[in-house]
Amino acid sequence: MITSSLIHVRDVLHAQLCYQAFITPIFFPLEKEYRHFAKLACEFIEARRTEVIHEEFPRHHVLHRFAPQKNARGKKVLITHGWISRAAYMARIIQALHQQGYEVYALDFPAHGEAKGLQLPWTDAVAILKNTINQHGPFYAVIGHSFGGSMLLNTLNVAGQLPEWQLKHKPERAILIASPTQMRSPVNRIAKKFKLSGHGYLQLRHVLKQQAHFDINLVRLHHFISQSPNISFLCIHGELDKTISTKESIEFCEKYPDSRLCLLPDANHVSVLMDERVEHLVCDFLA
């Protein structure tokens, strides 16, 4: 009996530790091959942005606005970065769209880039995206890399189910770049990394449900597809991506009717952000 109780306590504490790791970005030095790109990307953002917008709710985050060059009434595009990343690393896509005449908003999530904080619960990311779209939209298109794409999909999904999470205007187009399209994927990945037991995994799911602002089952992909949203999707994924499996994009496009899949040879999870093919695909899809 005592042994069983100790195992239960161990699993609960293990799950709590796993959850804290799940919401806490830990930044490591960039690999040498990407450092020059990162430096130029940060310099580009600082030099070319028109406005820096600081928002405090539900956590501090930053919007980098790029006013349209050619047309004062250019369509708006919202861009979101990945986990342990920043808006600046989306620089090539930002620049390409800005040159095409779009008004671009690039988001620094809490605890990333120029935003303050140490942690980012995923439901806070969804709340931030909902508020951003409602306050600064309407957005013609939304684009997200990795975590950013996943959170955009969750935002659109929940918006179609809960009145208090509704969007004033849904985007016409959405682009997911190397993004997990099922929330269980990143949860399973960190559970495996922390070697949670079966009971520990159930405890982790319990913690996620406790911390969420809504029923986490609502973000399941079939709920989104059943809404038949009038949004065209483009999924871009590098064939060499070892961080997020290409199956995420493949299965989404198999299930979602109005979607297009582009698998890029010789591209990985990071290199897609500096791949000229991605810029062309994005611009062509939005044209």
N, C-alpha and C positions, 0 to 999 in steps of 0.2 A: 504493500500500500504506500509506504514511504517512498519506495523507489519509483512507483508510478507517478506520485506527486512531484518528485524531483524532475522526472523526465518532462512532465507537463510544464513546469516552471522554466526549464531549460528551453523548450520549444517556443514558449511565449517570448522569452527574452531574445532568443535567436531571431524570431520573426520581427520583433521591434527593431533590432539592430539592422536587419535586412531592409526594413522600411526606411529607416533613416538614411541608409546608403542609397536607396532608390530615389530619394528626393534631394540628395545633396550632391551637387556637381563638384568633382574633385579634379582640378586642372593640373595636367602634367605638361612639361615642355613639349612643344610641337616637334615632330620629326624634322630633321634637317632639310629634307627635300621640300617641305611646305613653309619654311620660315620666311623665305623671301616673299612668297605670295602673301602671307599673313601681314607682313610689314607694309607692302604696297596697298593691300586692301584697307588697312586701318588709315593710311594716309589719304586714300581716295575718299573714304567716308567723311573724314574731318574736313577735307578741302571742298568737296562738292555738295554736301548736304545744304539745303536751304534753311532748315529749321530743326531744332532738337526739342522734342516735347517730353517733359517728365510727367509721369502719372504715378499716383500713390496707391491706388486701389486695385486689387486687394493686397498687392505688394508693389514696391517701387519697380517700375519698368520704364523703358525709354523708347520713343519712336523717332526714327531719323526720317525726315521728310525731304523728298527731292521734288521741287516744283517742276511742272512740265516745261520743257524748253521751247517746243515748236508751237504748242497750242495751249492757251491759258485754260482751256476746258478739256484737257486730256483725261482719258479714263484713268481711274485709280486702281493701283495694284498693291496688295499687301503681301509682304515677304517675311517668312519666319525661319529662324535658324534651328540647328540641331542641338542636341545635348552636349554640354561642355564645348560650346561654340559661341558665335556672336554674329550680330547683323553684318559686321564688316566682311565676314567670310563669304557672304552672298554677293560680294562686290561686282563680280563679272556679270551676273544676271541683272543686278541693279543698274549697272552702267548700260547694258544692252537695251533694257526697257526704257531707261531715261532718254537714251538717244533716239528711240522710236517715238518719243513724245508722250509717254505715260507719266502720270504723277505717281511716284513710288513712295510707299511707307515701309520702312524696314524696322522690325521690332527687335529690341534687346530684352529678352525675358528676364525676370528677377534672377539675381545671382549670376548673371552672364553679361559680358561686354561692359557697357557703361552703367548698367543697372546695379543698384545696391542689393545687399542681402546675401544669405548663405545657402538658402534652400528654396526649392520650387516644387511644391505639391502639384501633381498634374491637373487636379481640378481647378487650382488657381490659374494655371496656364489657360484652361478653357474659359474661365471667367474673364481673363484679360483679353482674350481674342473676341469674345462676345461684346465686351464693352468697346473695344477698339473698332470693330466693324460697325457697331451702332452709332458711335460718336463721330467717327472720321469717314464713314462711308458715304454713299454706297460704293463698294468696290466691285469693279468689273471682274477681277480675278484675284485669287489667293494662291500663293506658292509657298511650299514648305519643304525643307530638307530634314529627313530623318524624324527626330522628335517633333520638330515644328510642323511637318506634314501630318503626322499622327494626331497632333493636338487640333489642327485645322479640321481634320476629318471628324474627330470627336465633337468639336464645336458645332459643325453642321448637323451631325447626327442628333445630338441632344436638343438642338434648336427646333427640330421637327417633332419633338415629343413632349417637351415641357413648356408651357406658356411663359413662365418666368425667364426662360433661357432663349426665347425667340429672337431672331434677327429681324431688324427692320427691312433689310434688303439682303437677299442671298446673292452670292456671286454667280455670274454666268459660267465661269470657268474655274477649274482648280487643277493645280499641278502638284503632284507628290513626287519628290525626288528621294529615292532610297529610303522610303518611309515604311515603318511597320503599320499595317492596316488592321491589325487585330491587337487590342490592348493586352491580351494574354501573352503575347510574344515577349515584350520586355519584362513582364512580371515573371514569366517562366525562366527567362535568361538569368535574372538576378537571383532567383531562388536556386537555380542550378549552381551559380557561382558561389553562393553561400552554403551550398550543400544542405539545404533544409530537408528535414524529414517530411514524410507525408503529413503528419500532424502539424509540423512547423509551417508547411505550405498553406494549410487551412487557416492557421493563425495569421499568416501574412495577408491572406485574402480578407480575413476579418478586420485587420487593422486598416486595410485599404478602404473597406466599406465604412468603417467608423469615421475616417478622415474625409471622405468624399462629401460633396454638397448635394449629391443625388445618388440614386441607385446605380452602381457601376455596371450593372447588367445592361443598362440602356445604351452603352457604347458598343455593344456587339454589332458586328457588320450587318447581320441580316436585318436589324432594325432600320438601318439607314437605307438599305436596298428596298425594303418594303414600302418606304415613303415615296418611292419613285420621284426623287428630286430632279428638277430640271436643270442639272448642272453637268457640264461636260468635263470629263477628267482625262488628264494625261499623266501616266505613271512612267517615270524615268528611273532606270536602275542599272548600275554597273555590274557586268557579269562577274567581276572579280571581288564583289563586295562580300567580305567575311564578317561584317558587323551586323548587317540586316540582310537576311536571306532574300534572294530574288523571288522566292515563292510568295512573299508578301504582296508584291506588285502583280505577279502572274495571277494569283488566285483572286485578287481584287478585280482585275480586268476580265477574268472569266465569269465573275458573278455580276458585275455592274455593267449594264447594257451600253451606256453612253460613255465608253472609255477607250483609250488608246494606250498600248504598251510599247515602250521603247527600251530594249535591253542593249546596253552599250558594251561592245567588246573592249578589253584592255582598260576598263575603268573600275575603280574601287569606291569605297564609301566616301573617301575624302576627295579623290581626284575629280569626281563629277562636278565639284564646285569650281574647278578651273579648266573645265573641258569645253572647248569651243563648240562641240556638237550640241551640248546642253543649251547654250545660248541660242543657237539656231532653232532648235526644237521648241524652246519656250516662245520665242518671237513668232515663229510660224503658227503655233497653236493659238496664240492670242490675236493674231492678225484677222 
